[in-house]
Amino acid sequence: MGAKQPEILIYRTTWCPYCVRAKRLLVERKGMQVTEIDIEQDPLKKEEMLAKSGGRRTVPQIFINGQHIGGCDDLEALERAGNLDKLLLLNTQ
């Protein structure tokens, strides 16, 4: 149908349980592909995350089509409110 996958970017660390939860929601439950950036491996990516997220230091920091979603709690709140699917489908036409 020509559906286009939204660009989903997750800044994460390898040991973060919230990162695992966010990825599980997006990948396993929603069937999305995500790009993960490990901020422990590349200090410049941590600086990039801080700049893009308005200084938020916690992980994960999640972006969908360039829009800052926030962390795992923010992502799950979108899902509970019924707004995550709308955001994921917004640019898939």
PyMOL commands that set and color helices and strands:
alter all, ss='L'
color gray80, all
select helices_A, chain A and resi 17-29+43-52+72-80+84-89
alter helices_A, ss='H'
color red, helices_A
select strands_A, chain A and resi 8-12+35-38+61-64+67-70
alter strands_A, ss='S'
color yellow, strands_A
deselect
rebuild
show_as cartoon
